[in-house]
Amino acid sequence: MKKPFPFSHLPHARRRRRSISSEKRKKSMAATAAGDAVAEQEQLLLHLKLAFLAREAPACVLALARKAGGGSITPHVQNFILESCTGNNAGGDQNCTYATTILKRIIAEAELSSDIVIDGLYEEFGQFMSSKSNNSSFNRAHKIHKEISFLSPTNDNKLVSLIARLSCSINMLEGDTGCSLWPSSLFLSEFILSYPKIFSKKCCFELGSGVGLVGVCLNYVGASKVILTDGDASAIVNMKANMEMNNLCVKQEGSQLLKENKNKVQCKYLSWEEASESDLWDCRPDLVLGADIIYDPVCVPHLIRVLYMLLRRGNNRGINNVANKEETSNEFSSSATEVPVAYIATVIRNVETFNCFDKAAADAKLSVVNITNSEAPSSLLPYMLSYDRSSVQLLKITLLS
């Protein structure tokens, strides 16, 4: 008996099957595109929030707000700012002026572009203005609280891996440079978080620590000991307060609390001009760090002398580091050797000053290698539009044998 011709072999059936398959692909692609759009919107809003908490310049915050709104500060973005930014005014008095400025600029721009301004923004702005007029401390504040959020290098900048809470100077031009947050400090922090195995289980010593951001990052990646130093007494006071704000132990060396606490961070006064061998007797670091410390030709000889003493004294610890050599060999070579290393991030603002440092280092038998391109850190602060990573150079310094 002859078998019936399969229906599925008919041309119109095949066309229908292809049509159904094509429709499914289109729906799948549309769903994927919609999901990507939602994810991108969430990321843009996250960047906006983090920029606000980091107290980025108002122009930078507004630029992110426009980007999140597709070109304008839409009511949806305004609601987000109200609920997730200004509504959580961490830092109190010091940050009220900042929040007021942001709200004023957003309202002005929305009104100018004939966009809708939600009532909540007017109400919030009015409350801030009322609080400011009733509290004179707003006008006397010299510090501002910042939250620097480092995004995870392994999650496409969608997750926050570390938040550093810092009290910083409002205006670095007033001479309070030791309490300011410099680009090189941000770059060095990104470097530490990008290469955690280099710093894990190592004794780390920082020169010119300022607000202490690098110390927070070193503790996060598991440094065995963190010593932060600065030659400005007021910077030391602020640095200790910042360590406490981040729940880090800042007790004096030798105290039982410090020995028992896993957060081993010390803050010390150190004047490069007056530093002696005895001052650094107990400091035998595996790694020496510094951010924006090459700025004055007068200070260069003292800086080189301190670097030489630290790297030479640290060299005595070489035998102790051999045990960790195998464990860290997958990182670049500087971390897989027993020789102490210094990492200095700097912005070359004056070529003559840098050349002075380079010559003094050579005279002191110190090797200075620029590793900015070869060992570039991940970009963990994409929301900080004021942070120009391209201006920072990363130097690796070792003692020549």
MOPEMO-V785702 format. One record per backbone hydrogen bond with DSSP energy under -0.5 kcal/mol. NH is the residue of the N-H (numbers start at 1). CO is the residue of the C=O. Records with the same first field share a line. If there is no record, write none. Layout:
NH: CO + CO
//
This chain:
9: 6
10: 7
13: 10
14: 10
15: 11
16: 12
17: 13
18: 14
19: 15
20: 16
21: 17
22: 18
23: 19
24: 20
25: 21
26: 22
27: 23
28: 24
29: 25
30: 26
31: 27
32: 28
33: 29
34: 30
35: 31
36: 32
37: 33
38: 34
39: 35
40: 36
41: 37
42: 38
43: 39
44: 40
45: 41
46: 42
47: 43
48: 44
49: 45
50: 46
51: 47
52: 48
53: 49
54: 50
55: 52
56: 51
60: 57
61: 57
62: 58
63: 59
64: 60
65: 61
66: 62
67: 63
68: 64
69: 65
70: 67
71: 66
72: 66
74: 72
78: 74
79: 75
80: 76
81: 77
82: 78
83: 79
84: 80
85: 80 + 81
86: 81
87: 81 + 82
88: 85
90: 88
92: 89
94: 91
95: 92
96: 92 + 93
97: 93
99: 95
100: 96
101: 97
102: 98
103: 99
104: 100
105: 101
106: 102
107: 103
108: 104
109: 105
110: 106
111: 107
112: 108
113: 109
114: 111
115: 110
118: 116
121: 118
122: 118
123: 119
124: 120
125: 121
126: 122
127: 123
128: 124
129: 125
130: 126
131: 127
132: 128
133: 129
134: 130
135: 131 + 132
138: 135
139: 136
140: 136 + 137
141: 137
144: 168
146: 166
147: 53
148: 146 + 164
149: 147
150: 148 + 162
151: 149 + 380
152: 159
155: 152
157: 152
158: 155
161: 150 + 159
162: 150
164: 148
165: 163
166: 146 + 164
168: 144 + 166
169: 179
170: 142
174: 171
175: 172
176: 171
177: 175
179: 176
180: 177
182: 180
185: 182
186: 182
187: 183
188: 184
189: 185
190: 186
191: 187
192: 188
193: 189
194: 190
195: 191
198: 195
199: 195 + 196
200: 196
201: 222
202: 199
204: 202 + 225
205: 287
206: 227
207: 289
209: 229
212: 209
216: 212
217: 213
218: 214
219: 215
220: 216
221: 217
222: 219
223: 218
224: 202
225: 202
226: 264
227: 204
228: 226 + 266
229: 206
230: 268
233: 231
236: 232
237: 233
238: 234
239: 235
240: 236
241: 237
242: 238
243: 239
244: 240
245: 241
246: 242
247: 244
248: 243
249: 263
255: 252
259: 255
260: 256
261: 257
264: 262
265: 249 + 263
266: 226
268: 228
270: 230
272: 270
275: 271
280: 276
281: 278
283: 280
284: 282
286: 203
287: 203
288: 341
289: 205
290: 343
291: 207
292: 345
295: 293
299: 296
300: 296
301: 297
303: 299
304: 300
305: 301
306: 302
307: 303
308: 304
309: 305
310: 306
311: 307
312: 308
313: 309
314: 310
315: 311
316: 313
317: 314
318: 315
320: 317
321: 317 + 318
322: 318
324: 321
325: 321 + 322
326: 322
328: 324
329: 325 + 326
331: 328
335: 332
336: 333
337: 334
341: 286
342: 397
343: 288
344: 342 + 395
345: 290
346: 393
348: 346 + 391
349: 347
354: 350
355: 351
356: 352
357: 353
358: 354
359: 355
360: 356
361: 357
362: 358
363: 359
364: 360
365: 362
366: 361
367: 398
369: 367 + 396
371: 369 + 394
372: 394
375: 371
376: 373
380: 378
384: 381
385: 383
387: 384
388: 386
389: 387
391: 388
392: 389
393: 346
395: 344 + 393
396: 369
397: 342 + 395
398: 367
400: 365 + 398
//
